[in-house]
Amino acid sequence: MPDPRWDDPSLKAGTMVRAALWLVQEVGEGNTFTKEQLRLAFPGIAQADRRVRDLRDFGWVLDTNASDVTLSAEEQRFSKRGVDVWNADVRRAVKRDDGAISNKQRDAVFAAGGYQCAFCGIAGGEPYPDRPAETAVLLVSRRSIETARGGVEQLLVTECKRCRSGAATRTHSVSEVRAMLEDLDAEDLRRIKRWAVQGIRGTTPLDRAWTGFRALPASEQSGLLDQLG
């Protein structure tokens, strides 16, 4: 059955549902929209922007200039479509999920992950190498892991918004990770084993040098690099 039209006058749905359909049908994943466009689409509805934010509870990823400085204060990016909130059964099933992540759990997962994305390794607030104007914002999400016995387990992981928007439905398997570990050289494999024992990713001399270097003023960075040839 095709999705209902967001502007169908016979659609019996609230602003959040209609806004979700508007994002899919008028904006499109990966594209930006402005608050003014939202106001024009939903005239007379004072809380339309808040209803859009409510979509995050259903797995929708909407970026602002807090996570991507290339966006203006008036812009948002529709990065990832979540569950079909216009399907009442699906929406109720999500709301019945009592697995909400508490602040205590979130803090524990951040600490266990060394405040770094489990997938790309970037730290919170660190610029992306390929997009220096965009800094990483860390989140805690659930991920499905395929076990060696063929089952699936749910784990809490730290990830940045960019990795989340690109892999929200990805399931990781033990066999896949084993293949990646087997491709490592002996020193990198020993390092991962140490991290596993410690329960947290340790830092290497390179990591510590880079962290220290980034903390220096730009003028000092340049001078130091000149001194080192």
N, C-alpha and C positions, 0 to 999 in steps of 0.2 A: 504494500500500500504506500503510495507517495506521501511525503510529508505535507501537512497542511500549509497553506499560504499564510504568511505572517499578517498580511493585510486583509484577509478574508473576514468581512463583517459578521459572518455567521459563526466564526470560530469562538467557542466559549472557553476562553483561557485568559489567565492573568498576564500582567505586563512582563514578568520574567520569561514565561513561555513564548510570548510573541517576540520579545527581544532576542531570544535564542534563535528563533526562525528567521528573524531579520538579519542576524549576523551570518547565518548560513546562506541565505538566499540573496542578500544584497551586498554584504561586505566580502565574505569569502575568507577561508582560513589563510593566514599569513599576511593579510592586508590590514591597513589601519583605518580607523574611523575617528571622528571628532565628537565632542559633546554636543556641538551644534547640529550635526547630522542626526544624532540620537534625539535631540529635542524636536527636530522637524519630523522625524518618523513617528514620534509619540507626543504630539502636541497636547498640552494641558495636563500631562502626567508629571508631577513634580519629582517623583522618586524613581524615574526611569533609570538613572545611572546607578542607583542603589540596587534595583532589580537585576541589572546586568552583573553587578558584583556578586549577587547571590548565586549566579551560575557557577562560581568557583567551588561551591559546595557539592556540585555535581560533576566535577572533573574538567570543567572548562578552564582553559588557560588564557587569561587576558593580561597583557603586559602594559605597564604604564612607564612614565619617565623615571619612576623610582627604581626600576630594574633595567631600563634601557634609556640612556641619556640622549639617544638620537631622537626620542619622541618628545614632543612639546607637552606642556602641562594640559593642553586641550585634547591630546591624542591618546588613543589606546590601540594596541595591536591584538587582533583576534588570532591567537597563536595556535590554539588547539580546541577542537570540538570535543565536548564531553558526552555524557549520556543524553539520550533523546528525552528531554524533560517534557515534551509535549505528549509523551506516552505516560499516562497516569500510573499505570502499573509499574513501569520502570522507575518513575520518580518516587513512588511510595516505597519500592524495594530499597532504594538508596537511603531514604529517610529512616527506614526500619533498621538499617545497619547501625548497631551499637558500638561499632569499632572506631569511634572518633578518637583521634590522637590527642592525648592530654598534653598540657604544657610540660609536665614533668617527664613524660615519655619523650617529647620532642627534644628537650634539653639533654636527656640521656643519650639519644641517638646522635645529636650534634657532637657531643663530647666524645662518644665512642668512635665517630668517624673523623675525629681531628678537625672538625669544622671545615671539611672539604667534601666536594662532590664525589660520591662513590664511583661515578662513571668516568668523568673527565679529570678529576683530581684538582679542580680549581677551588680556591678558598673563597669564602664569602667576602665580597667587596673587591675582589681582585679583577682587573680588566681581562677580557678574553684576548689572547694573543692575536687572533685574526680580526678582532673588532675592539680596539683599545678604548673606544668611547662607551662601550657597553660593559658594565661591571656585573659580577655574578651575585645573584640573590639565592640563598640556600633555603631549601624546603625539606620537610620530612614526608616521604610517601611510602605507600605499600607497594611491594613488588612481588610478583609471582615467581617462585623458583622451582624448576623441575628437578626433583631429587634423583639420585642414582637408582632408586627403586621404582622410578616412574611416576611417583606421586607429585603433587604440587603443594608447596608451602608458601605462606604469606610472611614476608619479612618487612621490617621498617628500615628504610635506608635514607641517607642524606643525599640529596641531589640538587643541582642548580636548576633554575627555571628552564634554561635552554635544553638541557638533557631531558628534563621532564616533558617538555612539549614535543620532543622528537622521539620519545620512547615510552609514552604513557601506557601502551598496551603490550609492551614487550615482555616475554617470559624468558628468563635465563635458565639454562640447564647445567647440571653438573658436568656432563660430557663436553659441553662447549667450553666451560671454564677450564677443565682439565687440559684440553687441547691448547688453550692459550698459555697455561702454566708450563706445559711441555716445550713450548717454543722459547721460553726465557733462557738466558744464559745462567750459569751456576750461581753467580753472585746475586743476580736479581731474584732468583728463586730462594736463596738463603735469606734475603731481605724480607721477602713475603712471609717466610716461615717465622722470622722474628716478630713481624707485625702480628701474625696470628697468635703467637704465644702471649704477646703483650696486650692483645685485644684492641690495639689502636695502631694506626699507621705512624711509624717513626719517621723522623726527619733525617735526611742525609746531609753531609757537609755542603753539598750543592744547594739543597733546600735552604739551609740556614744562611748561606752566603747570599742567596737571592733575596731572602726576607730582609736581611740586614741592608742590602744594597737598595731595595725599594724604599726603605725608611729614610734614606738620605735625601736632602734637598737636591733638585735637579742640577744645580750648579756644582754641588759636591760629587754627584754621580759622574758628571762629565770629566771633572778634574781627576777623579780616581781612576777612571778608565784610561785617561791619557798617561797617568803615571805608570799604569800596568802595561803600557804599550799596545 
